[in-house]
Amino acid sequence: MFKFYILLLNKKMTYEEILKFGEIQYLKGRLDELYKEYVPSGISTNNRIVDSRISKYEEKLRNTDEISFYLYMTEKKNIFFSKEKNKKQIKDLLTEVIDHIDDNKLFNKIKNQIEKY
């Protein structure tokens, strides 16, 4: 949103540009919300509905502004790779400390957490 105000100060945006910018922000927000609900490994009907809605909003974003679409998709990929990297680091750390745990309850919790990664 801050970028929007800077654009207004530096350049007088036309009404169409303001509408386009607002639509891009709306579509990106909707996609973020839909991705929160989406579980790729699930096979439920709800998952297929969410998947089709994601496709619909991705296509709308692409049709509205192709550069914004590709930037959004790059951002999603970067977030995914960052999360995977962090999961690996946490798993490695837990694997390293598990041998030094004397408490059985804590040991089992850490072991279960390692298996989730």
C-alpha positions in Angstrom: 0.0 0.0 0.0 2.9 2.3 0.7 4.1 1.9 -2.9 0.7 3.2 -4.0 1.1 6.5 -2.1 4.6 7.0 -3.4 3.3 6.5 -7.0 0.6 9.1 -6.3 3.2 11.6 -5.0 5.7 11.1 -7.8 3.3 10.7 -10.7 -0.3 11.6 -11.2 -1.9 8.3 -11.8 -4.9 8.1 -14.1 -8.1 6.7 -12.8 -7.6 3.6 -14.9 -4.1 3.0 -13.4 -5.5 3.4 -9.9 -8.2 0.8 -10.7 -5.7 -1.6 -12.2 -3.4 -1.3 -9.2 -6.4 -1.9 -6.9 -7.5 -4.9 -8.9 -3.9 -6.4 -8.8 -3.8 -5.9 -5.0 -7.2 -7.5 -4.6 -6.3 -10.5 -6.8 -3.0 -11.1 -5.0 -4.8 -10.9 -1.6 -7.5 -13.4 -2.8 -4.8 -15.8 -4.1 -2.9 -15.6 -0.8 -6.1 -16.5 1.1 -6.9 -19.4 -1.3 -3.4 -20.8 -1.0 -3.8 -20.8 2.8 -6.8 -23.2 2.4 -5.2 -25.3 -0.2 -3.6 -28.7 0.7 -2.0 -30.1 -2.5 -1.9 -33.7 -1.3 -5.6 -33.9 -0.4 -8.1 -35.4 -2.8 -11.3 -34.0 -1.3 -13.9 -32.2 -3.3 -13.2 -28.9 -1.3 -9.6 -29.1 -2.5 -10.7 -29.4 -6.2 -13.0 -26.4 -5.7 -10.2 -24.3 -4.1 -7.8 -25.5 -6.9 -10.2 -24.3 -9.6 -10.7 -21.0 -7.8 -6.9 -20.5 -7.6 -6.6 -21.1 -11.3 -9.4 -18.6 -12.0 -7.7 -15.9 -9.9 -4.3 -16.6 -11.4 -5.7 -16.3 -14.9 -7.4 -13.0 -13.9 -4.1 -11.7 -12.5 -2.3 -12.7 -15.7 -4.9 -11.0 -17.8 -4.9 -7.8 -15.7 -1.1 -7.5 -15.7 1.3 -10.2 -16.8 4.3 -8.8 -15.1 2.5 -8.7 -11.7 1.4 -12.3 -12.3 5.0 -13.5 -12.9 6.3 -11.5 -9.9 3.6 -13.0 -7.7 4.5 -16.5 -8.9 8.2 -15.9 -8.3 7.4 -14.6 -4.8 5.4 -17.8 -4.1 8.3 -20.0 -5.3 10.8 -18.1 -3.2 8.6 -18.4 -0.1 8.3 -22.2 -0.7 12.0 -22.7 -1.1 12.7 -20.6 2.0 10.3 -22.7 4.1 11.9 -25.9 2.8 15.3 -24.6 3.7 14.2 -23.6 7.2 12.5 -27.0 7.7 15.8 -28.8 6.8 17.8 -26.6 9.2 15.3 -27.3 12.0 15.3 -31.0 11.3 19.2 -31.1 11.3 19.3 -29.2 14.6 16.7 -31.5 16.2 18.6 -34.5 15.0 21.8 -33.2 16.5 20.3 -32.5 19.9 18.1 -35.5 20.3 21.0 -37.7 21.5 21.5 -35.4 24.4 18.0 -35.5 25.8 17.4 -37.5 29.0 13.7 -36.8 29.5 11.7 -39.5 27.7 8.7 -37.3 27.2 10.8 -34.6 25.5 12.7 -37.2 23.5 9.5 -38.6 22.1 8.2 -35.1 21.2 11.4 -34.2 19.4 11.4 -37.6 17.6 7.8 -37.1 16.4 8.7 -33.6 15.2 11.7 -34.9 13.3 9.4 -37.5 11.6 7.0 -34.7 10.5 9.8 -33.0 8.6 
